[in-house]
Amino acid sequence: MRLARFSGFLFLALTAVALPAQQMEREQAADQQILHALNRLAFGPRPGDVQKVRAMGLDQWIEQQLHPERIDDSAFERKFPRYSTFGQPENALLRQYAEAQRDRRQIRADSGASLSREDSIALRQRAQQLRAVVTDLQSAKVARAVASERQLQEVMTDFWFNHFNVFIRKGGPQPFYMRSYEEGIRQRALGNFRDLLGFVAKSPAMLFYLDNARSMADSGRPTLVPMRAMGRRRTGLNENYGRELLELHTLGVDGGYTQQDVIEVARALTGWTIRPPQEGGGFVFRPIMHDAAPKIVLGRQLRGGRGIEDGEDVLDIAARHPSTARFIATKLARRFVSDTPSTALIDRAAAVFTRTDGDIREVVRAIIQSPEFFAASSYRSKVKSPFEVVVSAARALGAEPDATPRTAGAIALLGQPLYAHQAPNGYPETGDAWINTGSILNRINFGLAAAAGRLPGVSATSSSFAPEVAAAPRAQQVDAVVSALLGGSVSPDTRAILLSGDHPMISSGAVERAAAERAAPEDSEGDMMAPPQGRRRPGAAGRNAVMGRPGQIPRLEGFAQIVGLALGSPEFQRR
Amino acid sequence: MQRRVFVKSGALALVTMGLSPSFLRRTAFGAELTRAANGKTLICLFQRGAADALNLIVPHGEQAYYALRPSIAIPRPSARAAGAALDLDGFFGLHPALAPLKPLYDRKLLAPIHAVGSPSATRSHFDAQDYMETATPDRKGTPDGWLNRLLAVQGTCDECKTPPSAFRGVSMSAQTPRSMQGAAETVAMNSIEQFTIRAAGGQAERLEALYRTGSADLVHGAGREMFEAVEMLRAANPQRYQPRNGAEYPRTEFGRRLLQIAQLIKANVGMEIAFADIGGWDTHVNQGGSTGQLANRLDDFARSIAALVTDLGDRMDDVVILTMSEFGRMARENGNRGTDHGHAGAMFAIGTAVQGGKVHGRWPGLEREQLFEQRDLALTTDFRAVFAEVAGGHLGAGRLDTIFPGYGERRSDWIGLL
């Protein structure tokens, strides 16, 4: 069945070779194109977005999104919540962390196994601070996706972060390397690939996550500066980053490299490490750790006795490798067009990558302007990730940025805790990985909680979200919800179900069940949509007001009921 | 109590309307559900991140082991030394943090398997997990997981009179793992208590109708399966079963998941395969020896499994627990007192049916020339031989050539695990 959905691509792919892109007919109707673009280049429409894009002209809007620096985002910046840890520079937080670590060691050394009450309180406070660094990052990511005008930039930031995934819970100072890491990716998200790759390679977040910071010349190999000067035990080569650089970041697993290449790349990158946290972190090249013997990387000789140039050359070679052009083109086509992009589309995008020496903006432009992008079969063909489900719901309901960790917590409960995918391959990019019985259930429950007003900054009542239909008949309310949440078009069956409870597919047991539920409310389980962070935080007293009593089941009526149905519908799970 | 009556009448009402997919029959007769199709269950536990086999099942009889691992080796068994390996047979010993599993070995319920793994030489976590979960080493295009194929093959049996349970295959995870992906219906859940529609006033029925109309695509299909499963679980109510026989699960994610697997088994929801995973095994740096990072993971791992076995009591007659990890780690410790990616690994099989009390698998040795690529523990047992023996021998699966494409039955490779 899934194959059938994409069979249209084959035909398109063949015709596309013959015609320049701009002469191709776009298969989708004009308003469909706008919705499609808002769902793929942005995190779904906010109220009024369709009209705004229509007035500006779709191609104009796309061009603007491709140049985020030309978009005035000051309104969003003013709304950006004051997350406590964002008030301090990241390297200051890192220093505090290092001091806390030192204090902890000191306390442990002084007091042996048992801690005094004051000390354990102090340690717990530090742990709480650490948690705030994580939840603030998560909330800020959601806030940007929900409310920034630079939507494509956020989409691309999400894409590249996932491509160059790092795991915030690796331990140690990892959480304190993340903000600058993401910001660096954001600045380069539509820039040059080699530049982005180089930024990542020198970022403490990646150097720590994949252990390159600890990798050094194996014993028996000459180092650039004699190792004995280092005054500590000589450790060895760590291949972790070298392998993922080739497998996940550039050539791709079938890109044509060997285990020997992995070792040579790792050797070339020895000495690329991080300054100690107490010095504020930051990249540093340490000649004393660098393997100075000659290397052969992907068939290219790197002569001996050189320093940081070895690593720079490796990044050059990997970034310009033909497999990399294909690998990146495939992943971008999968992100923007379909889970199974056509070979023709990948070929064209890869050719642009090669011709422009990795200009990401141009590759994205080629994909967006392709006939495949606006093909009828492309419309709603992608399944939303949990992040996209929650953000698109918040946007459609006109949400303000959430100053609490709750919205991010809901995303985690749907299976995508932000910055917390443990493996370097990032979250799945195709629908089949996200859709199963359990995930559909969680998505439906999220929709119900959001409709019940439990998502901070979101109101699903008609008076705030759609005041013009507050007193209107149900049919008009259904139209308003379908327009805001389901792109204006649904099947007759869906519309009938949204309209009333009289559809033949609705079990007649529903009324009886409702009566039973009223008689005996559920009391066993906690609030499904309460984020785990919220549970641990005694200070989150506001939770009850917003999220409802634990165990309370939302009883949706009228307009909110329609919203709950729409958010839980199969159509809303797609973009 | 009253709730259940309404559930049944709701379902029956639909039956009389002529809208009777198989799930409603299942739900309506949920109370009469018995054990899994042939009463057998397989619990697969995946240690993601490549667990260090040589420190799980310690070859304390190998001098080379101690030479290769100066700072992280587990000391030879000794009544006096703290943190020593727990001797199994005079040559192998368990990591001290695996102490909760030692009584299972002594009762011949537990079979450690050494030098087992994938013939693929990959040292990529993702590839190796993919290969193990699809049971097709070095073949990435395999669309489905081996546990799903196992369910699909079993589901075609002609003698099975009752409709298959929606809970034949359960992953205690947010996402369906690769092992369980495929054509056969499986369920993935974070926890039993979350597996319900949280809405009152007929909203659930309207939502169900949204998924029952429209095209039968990926999303609709999964939605329909979900509504069936919710109804059935509601009827079976597994959470009324509390741990028995004094079983104490660790208060960890993994412990909680195994507790819930036990509840599903006791509730007789027809579960044939359960899957859970536990991460944190990628110990490149500061792995620790008898205590430390790896020991902490093993503590959670062993106490959870021991609690599961205790809790299930004589239900272990019908259950086999199989643990696995994508590959082992380098024989030699690295420069960061950790271990890098290696080759062959270790598994545990647990159950009354298992030939326990003996370390299985041929031991290849740790001398330099005995190592794979002169660095890793060499492979002597293909993991598919273990999978096939458990699938065929325990679950009674036929068509092993379909479950293990390109490998087949290979009875001669089985290691006498059952």
Interface residues (C-beta under 8 A of the other chain):
Chain A: M1 R2 R5 D211 R214 M216 D218 R233 R234 T235 G236 L237 N238 E239 N240 R243 E247 V253 D254 Q259 V383 L413 L414 G415 Q422 A423 N425 P428 G431 D432 A433 W434 I435 N436 T437 G438 S439 I440 L441 N442 I444 N445 L448 A449 S491 D493 T494 I497 G501 H503 P504 M505 I506 S507 S508 G509 A510 V511 E512 R513 A514 A516 E517 R518 A519 A520 S524 E525 M528 I553 P554 R555 L556 E557 Q561 G564 L565 G568 S569 P570 Q573 R574
Chain B: Q2 R3 F6 V7 S9 G10 A11 A13 L14 M17 L19 R48 G49 A121 R123 S124 H125 F126 D127 K140 A166 S171 A174 Q175 T176 Q181 E185 T186 V187 A188 M189 N190 E193 Q194 F195 T196 I197 R198 A199 A200 G201 G202 Q203 A204 E205 R206 L207 E208 A209 L210 Y211 R212 T213 G214 A216 D217 L218 V219 H220 A222 G223 E225 M226 A229 V230 Q239 G279 H284 V285 N334 G335 N336 D340 H341
